[in-house]
Amino acid sequence: MSKTAQKAEAHGTPLPVEYNGVTYLVPPSMDWDADVLDLLESGRLTSALRMILGAEQYEQFRATKPKLRQAMELMEAIGSTAGTGN
C-alpha cells in the first residue's frame, strides 16, 4: 500500500485516482461498504464502480462512453491506488 493510501486510510480522506486524464476521488478501501465487496465478488463491476465513485463521478465516467475495457482499467487503477490489488 502506498504512503498516500496509508495516510488516506488513517484519516478517512478520499484518494485521488488518475484515469484517462481525469482525477476521481474515491474513499479509502477500508471505508468501502460491504455491498461493494459483495458486488465485486459477484462480478458486478459497474454497480461496484457506481458505489465507489458516487453518482456524480460515475456519471462523469459514463459520459465518456466507456467499454468494458475502460471500466476494468478504472477499477484496476482504483485498486492499485487504494492498495487492494486488482
Rosetta blueprint (number, residue, H / E / L):
1 M L
2 S L
3 K H
4 T H
5 A H
6 Q H
7 K H
8 A H
9 E H
10 A H
11 H H
12 G L
13 T L
14 P L
15 L E
16 P E
17 V E
18 E E
19 Y E
20 N L
21 G L
22 V E
23 T E
24 Y E
25 L E
26 V E
27 P L
28 P L
29 S H
30 M H
31 D H
32 W L
33 D L
34 A H
35 D H
36 V H
37 L H
38 D H
39 L H
40 L H
41 E H
42 S L
43 G L
44 R L
45 L H
46 T H
47 S H
48 A H
49 L H
50 R H
51 M H
52 I H
53 L H
54 G H
55 A H
56 E H
57 Q H
58 Y H
59 E H
60 Q H
61 F H
62 R H
63 A L
64 T L
65 K L
66 P L
67 K L
68 L H
69 R H
70 Q H
71 A H
72 M H
73 E H
74 L H
75 M H
76 E H
77 A H
78 I H
79 G H
80 S H
81 T H
82 A H
83 G L
84 T L
85 G L
86 N L
